[in-house]
Amino acid sequence: MSRSPNPSRAITCAVVAAALFLAGCGTGEALRVRGFDRDEWQQPERVVADLALAPARKVADLGAGGGYFTFRLARAVGPMGASTRWTSTRA
């Protein structure tokens, strides 16, 4: 017994895939957040190291934009720490 294609299911799958990609689950997320060669001139590992964040601390990334530093700060404070980001939406 063959199944006939279900167009609504295909559309649903396409919409879910697009939403996941746009939410950061796609390979384009790294490029969107980091840009080309951003690590070279901004030296994020050095910045985070200079902050001397200890595990289980709280940290905030103000003006975070796409979260370039947010994820690095979260790794620095670990799972027992807390990190948050804030970005103004005002023009």
C-alpha positions as CSV (number, residue, x, y, z in Angstrom):
1,M,0.0,0.0,0.0
2,S,1.5,3.3,-1.0
3,R,0.9,6.6,0.7
4,S,0.0,9.6,-1.2
5,P,2.1,12.7,-0.4
6,N,0.7,15.0,2.2
7,P,1.4,18.6,1.2
8,S,0.4,20.1,4.6
9,R,2.8,17.8,6.4
10,A,5.6,18.8,4.0
11,I,4.8,22.5,4.6
12,T,4.8,22.0,8.3
13,C,8.1,20.3,8.2
14,A,9.6,23.1,6.1
15,V,8.3,25.7,8.5
16,V,9.7,23.9,11.5
17,A,13.1,23.5,9.9
18,A,13.2,27.2,8.9
19,A,12.2,28.2,12.4
20,L,14.9,26.1,14.0
21,F,17.5,27.4,11.6
22,L,16.5,31.0,12.2
23,A,16.5,30.4,16.0
24,G,20.1,29.4,15.9
25,C,20.1,25.7,15.3
26,G,21.6,26.0,11.9
27,T,25.2,26.3,10.8
28,G,24.6,30.0,9.8
29,E,24.2,31.0,13.5
30,A,28.0,31.0,14.1
31,L,28.6,33.2,11.2
32,R,25.7,35.5,12.1
33,V,26.9,36.0,15.7
34,R,30.6,36.0,15.1
35,G,31.1,37.4,11.6
36,F,34.2,36.9,9.6
37,D,37.5,37.1,11.6
38,R,35.7,38.6,14.6
39,D,37.6,36.4,17.0
40,E,40.9,37.7,15.7
41,W,40.3,41.4,16.5
42,Q,38.0,41.1,19.4
43,Q,39.9,38.3,21.3
44,P,36.9,37.0,23.2
45,E,38.8,34.3,25.1
46,R,41.2,37.0,26.4
47,V,38.3,39.3,27.4
48,V,36.6,36.5,29.3
49,A,39.9,35.5,31.0
50,D,40.6,39.1,32.0
51,L,37.2,39.2,33.7
52,A,38.3,36.4,36.0
53,L,34.8,35.0,36.4
54,A,34.5,32.2,38.9
55,P,32.2,29.3,38.6
56,A,28.7,29.8,40.1
57,R,28.9,33.6,39.7
58,K,26.3,35.8,38.1
59,V,27.1,37.7,34.9
60,A,25.2,40.0,32.6
61,D,26.0,40.9,29.0
62,L,24.5,44.4,28.4
63,G,24.0,45.5,24.8
64,A,24.5,41.8,23.8
65,G,23.2,42.0,20.3
66,G,23.4,38.5,18.9
67,G,25.1,37.1,22.0
68,Y,28.7,37.0,20.8
69,F,30.0,37.2,24.4
70,T,26.9,35.8,26.2
71,F,27.7,32.2,25.4
72,R,31.3,32.5,26.4
73,L,30.4,34.2,29.7
74,A,27.9,31.4,30.4
75,R,30.6,28.8,29.9
76,A,32.9,30.7,32.2
77,V,30.4,30.7,35.1
78,G,29.3,27.1,34.5
79,P,26.1,25.3,35.1
80,M,25.8,26.5,38.7
81,G,26.3,30.2,37.6
82,A,23.8,32.4,35.9
83,S,24.1,34.5,32.8
84,T,21.7,36.9,31.1
85,R,21.8,39.2,28.2
86,W,20.0,42.4,27.5
87,T,19.7,44.3,24.2
88,S,17.9,47.6,23.7
89,T,15.3,47.6,21.0
90,R,15.0,51.3,20.9
91,A,16.3,53.1,17.7
